Amino acid sequence: RAMGPAAAGPAQLVRGGQKDELYRSGLRSGTGAALHGLAGAKKWLAWRKEVELLSDVAYFALTTLSGYQTLGEEYVNIVQVDPSKRRVPSFLRRAIFVSLHTVVPYCLEKGLLHLEHEVQTEADESRTSQSNPALGLSSRTLIRNWIRKQVGELTEQQKKTVLQIVYVLKQCIPLLRRLHLAVFYISGTFYHLSKRITGITYLHFGGLQGEDQSIRSSYKFLGIISLFHLLLTIGVQMYSFKQKQRARQEWKLHRNLAHQKKMTKETTTGRHSRCTLCLEERRHTTATPCGHLFCWECITEWCNTRTECPLCREKFHPQKLIYLRHYQL
């Protein structure tokens, strides 16, 4: 039986969001291909993030910001409404939504990337300005200059604290998105976090009465499973972090206990048997793919922030480290 406008169910929201993502991906791909053809691969690599941002902003500016349905919303016949559910969202509310949905994630990603990069490489700025094309040219002159100035005023301890904060944020942002998605499956509203913040919901026009009610329970069950899986993931990460902290403390204790033994052997130990990271005798010698030797703890801790050899700067994956058992120089 046909029905009047009603709150859109999770099925319409998911299908509409997937359709929008499909058209946005096509627009990004076409714009990127045009830039690649006109300016070459180097410019495309340097500007691809900015091109994707401009494509997304253009898509929503021509639809949501102009007061029209997006292609995904039109596909499932849903219309945006404000919290009163009687009026379409105001221009300001729509503008805030578009900003939160496109510009803010870009700035957050770039800000964290530049902050981590500047703190790690403050002594090698000339090389790093060319080693990471993902940073983008425009952001190098805007975001990065401001971050470089702020980082230059920090002490070494503050820089370590900033790196830890950046690491926590990079781990927490994906978890926050998964939590929001699980809440959406359970509640059936606000498929995107930006819409939850701005209070934009949807009304569905046409269709059969009870069409979404028949599958709402399935979405709730999926949300409960997603929430359980998220909690399990957080638990595993916390356990791994505690195990890592415990192993680090045990390693420091072992190094202190072996200090006297090291001193007795120092007269017969060559300079080349020292770890270039801690400047002490290598313990549990570990080789990088390029052939340089370090302590296991030193090189693994190094790889937490940089995936390159400390000596020759050759890139490698931490899984490629080789622990040398029974190694003697």
C-alpha positions in Angstrom: 0.0 0.0 0.0 1.4 3.4 -0.9 2.3 5.7 2.0 3.1 9.4 2.6 6.5 10.7 3.7 8.0 8.8 6.6 11.4 8.6 8.2 13.9 6.9 5.9 15.0 3.5 7.0 18.6 2.2 7.1 18.1 0.3 3.8 17.4 3.5 1.9 20.2 5.4 3.7 22.8 2.7 2.9 21.8 2.3 -0.8 21.7 6.1 -1.2 25.2 6.5 0.4 26.6 3.7 -1.7 25.2 5.3 -4.9 26.7 8.7 -3.9 30.0 7.1 -3.2 29.9 5.5 -6.7 29.3 8.8 -8.4 31.9 10.6 -6.3 34.5 7.9 -7.2 33.7 8.3 -10.9 34.1 12.1 -10.6 37.4 11.8 -8.7 38.7 9.3 -11.3 37.7 11.5 -14.2 39.2 14.6 -12.7 42.4 12.8 -11.8 42.7 11.3 -15.3 42.3 14.8 -16.8 45.0 16.3 -14.6 47.3 13.3 -15.4 46.8 13.9 -19.1 47.3 17.7 -18.9 50.1 18.0 -16.3 51.7 14.6 -16.2 52.2 12.0 -13.6 54.4 14.1 -11.3 51.7 16.8 -10.9 49.0 14.2 -10.5 50.9 12.5 -7.7 51.5 15.8 -5.9 48.0 17.1 -6.2 45.8 14.0 -6.2 44.5 14.5 -2.7 43.5 18.1 -3.5 41.9 17.0 -6.7 39.8 14.4 -4.8 38.8 17.1 -2.3 37.8 19.5 -5.1 35.8 16.8 -6.8 33.9 16.0 -3.6 33.2 19.6 -2.8 32.0 20.2 -6.4 29.7 17.2 -6.2 28.0 18.4 -3.0 28.0 22.0 -4.1 26.0 21.2 -7.2 23.6 19.0 -5.2 23.2 19.5 -1.5 24.5 23.0 -1.2 22.3 24.1 -4.1 19.2 22.7 -2.6 18.9 19.6 -4.8 19.0 15.9 -4.1 22.2 14.1 -4.6 22.1 11.3 -7.2 22.0 8.7 -4.4 19.2 10.4 -2.6 17.2 10.7 -5.9 17.9 7.0 -6.6 16.1 5.9 -3.4 13.7 8.9 -3.3 14.7 10.4 0.0 14.9 14.1 1.0 17.0 15.8 3.6 15.2 17.5 6.5 16.3 19.4 9.6 15.7 18.1 13.2 12.1 19.4 13.1 11.4 17.0 10.2 9.2 19.7 8.6 11.6 21.8 6.7 14.6 21.2 4.5 17.9 22.1 6.2 19.0 25.7 6.0 21.8 26.8 3.8 24.1 27.2 6.8 23.3 23.7 8.1 24.0 22.3 4.6 27.2 24.2 4.3 28.4 22.9 7.7 27.5 19.4 6.6 29.5 19.7 3.4 32.5 21.1 5.2 32.4 18.3 7.9 32.0 15.7 5.2 34.8 16.8 2.8 37.1 19.6 4.0 37.5 18.6 7.7 38.6 15.0 7.0 41.1 16.3 4.5 42.6 18.9 6.9 42.7 16.4 9.7 44.5 13.8 7.6 47.0 16.4 6.2 47.5 17.9 9.6 48.4 14.7 11.3 50.6 13.6 8.4 52.5 16.9 8.4 52.8 17.0 12.2 54.2 13.5 12.4 56.5 14.1 9.4 57.9 17.4 10.9 58.5 16.0 14.3 60.4 13.0 12.9 62.5 14.8 10.4 63.2 18.2 11.8 66.9 17.5 11.2 66.5 16.5 7.5 64.0 19.0 6.1 65.6 19.3 2.7 65.2 15.6 2.0 61.8 15.0 3.4 60.3 17.9 1.3 60.7 15.7 -1.7 60.4 12.2 -0.3 56.6 12.2 0.3 54.5 13.3 -2.7 51.3 12.5 -0.7 51.9 15.7 1.3 50.7 17.8 -1.6 52.2 21.1 -2.9 49.5 23.5 -1.8 49.5 22.2 1.8 53.3 22.5 1.9 52.9 26.3 1.8 49.9 26.5 4.1 49.5 23.8 6.7 53.1 22.6 6.8 54.7 26.0 7.3 52.5 26.7 10.3 53.2 23.2 11.8 56.9 23.6 11.2 56.9 26.8 13.2 55.0 25.3 16.1 57.2 22.2 16.1 60.4 24.2 16.2 59.3 25.7 19.6 58.9 22.3 21.2 61.3 20.5 23.5 62.5 16.9 22.8 60.1 15.6 25.5 57.2 17.5 24.0 58.0 16.2 20.6 57.9 12.6 21.9 54.5 13.4 23.6 53.2 14.9 20.3 54.2 11.7 18.4 52.4 9.6 21.0 49.2 11.8 20.6 49.4 11.6 16.8 49.7 7.8 17.0 46.7 7.5 19.4 44.6 9.8 17.1 45.5 7.7 14.0 44.4 4.6 15.9 41.3 6.1 17.4 39.8 7.8 14.3 39.1 4.5 12.4 37.7 3.1 15.6 35.4 6.1 16.0 34.1 5.6 12.5 33.4 1.9 13.2 31.6 2.8 16.4 29.4 5.3 14.6 28.6 2.7 11.9 27.6 0.2 14.6 25.4 2.8 16.2 23.8 3.5 12.9 23.0 -0.1 12.3 21.3 -0.3 15.7 19.4 3.0 15.6 18.8 3.2 11.9 19.6 7.0 11.6 22.6 9.1 10.7 24.6 7.0 8.3 27.3 9.6 8.2 28.9 11.2 11.3 28.7 14.7 9.6 24.9 14.3 9.4 24.7 13.3 13.0 26.6 16.4 14.0 24.4 18.7 11.9 21.2 16.9 12.7 20.2 16.2 9.1 17.8 13.3 8.7 15.8 11.9 5.8 12.2 11.4 4.8 11.3 8.7 2.3 8.5 9.3 -0.2 6.6 6.5 -1.8 7.2 2.8 -1.5 5.3 0.1 0.5 4.4 0.5 4.1 6.6 -1.6 6.4 9.2 -2.2 3.7 12.1 -1.2 5.9 10.6 -2.5 9.1 11.0 -6.1 7.8 14.8 -5.7 7.6 15.4 -3.3 10.5 15.9 -6.2 12.9 18.6 -7.6 10.6 20.4 -4.2 10.7 20.2 -4.2 14.5 21.7 -7.6 14.7 24.5 -6.5 12.4 25.1 -3.5 14.6 25.4 -5.6 17.7 27.9 -7.9 15.9 29.8 -4.8 14.7 29.9 -3.4 18.2 31.1 -6.7 19.7 33.8 -6.9 17.1 34.9 -3.3 17.8 35.2 -4.0 21.5 37.2 -7.2 20.8 39.5 -5.2 18.5 40.0 -2.5 21.2 40.7 -5.3 23.8 43.3 -6.9 21.5 45.0 -3.6 20.9 45.2 -2.8 24.6 46.5 -6.2 25.4 49.2 -5.9 22.7 50.2 -2.5 24.0 50.6 -3.8 27.5 52.6 -6.7 26.3 54.8 -4.4 24.4 55.3 -2.2 27.5 56.1 -5.2 29.6 58.6 -6.5 27.0 60.3 -3.1 26.9 60.7 -3.0 30.7 62.1 -6.5 30.8 64.5 -5.6 28.0 65.7 -2.6 29.9 66.2 -4.7 33.0 68.1 -7.3 31.0 70.3 -4.6 29.5 71.1 -3.1 32.9 72.0 -6.5 34.3 74.3 -7.3 31.4 76.1 -3.9 31.7 78.9 -5.2 33.8 79.5 -8.1 31.4 79.6 -5.7 28.6 82.2 -3.6 30.3 84.5 -6.5 30.8 84.3 -7.4 27.1 84.6 -3.8 25.9 88.4 -4.0 25.5 88.0 -6.9 23.1 84.9 -5.5 21.3 85.5 -3.6 18.1 83.8 -0.3 17.4 81.9 -1.9 14.5 80.1 -4.2 16.9 78.2 -1.3 18.5 74.6 -0.4 17.6 74.6 3.0 15.9 71.2 3.8 17.5 72.0 3.3 21.2 75.8 3.5 20.8 76.2 0.4 23.0 77.2 -3.1 22.3 74.6 -4.8 20.1 72.2 -7.1 22.0 70.1 -9.6 20.0 71.6 -8.5 16.7 69.1 -7.8 14.0 69.8 -7.2 10.3 67.8 -4.9 7.9 67.3 -6.0 4.3 70.1 -3.6 3.3 72.5 -5.4 5.6 73.0 -3.0 8.5 73.0 -4.4 12.0 71.2 -3.0 15.1 69.8 -4.1 18.5 66.4 -5.8 18.2 64.8 -3.3 20.5 66.4 -0.3 18.9 65.5 -1.1 15.3 61.9 -2.2 16.1 61.3 1.0 18.1 62.8 2.9 15.2 60.4 1.2 12.8 57.4 2.4 14.9 57.9 5.8 13.5 60.1 5.3 10.4 60.1 2.5 7.9 63.6 3.1 6.6 67.2 2.1 7.5 68.7 4.7 10.0 72.0 4.6 8.1 71.3 4.4 4.3 67.6 5.5 4.4 66.5 2.5 2.3 62.8 1.9 2.7 61.6 -1.5 4.0 58.8 -3.2 5.8 59.3 -4.1 9.5 58.4 -7.7 8.6 61.7 -7.9 6.7 63.9 -7.5 9.8 66.0 -10.6 10.4 66.9 -11.6 14.0 70.3 -13.2 13.9 70.4 -16.1 16.4 73.8 -17.2 17.8 75.4 -14.3 15.9 79.0 -13.5 16.9 81.2 -10.9 15.2 
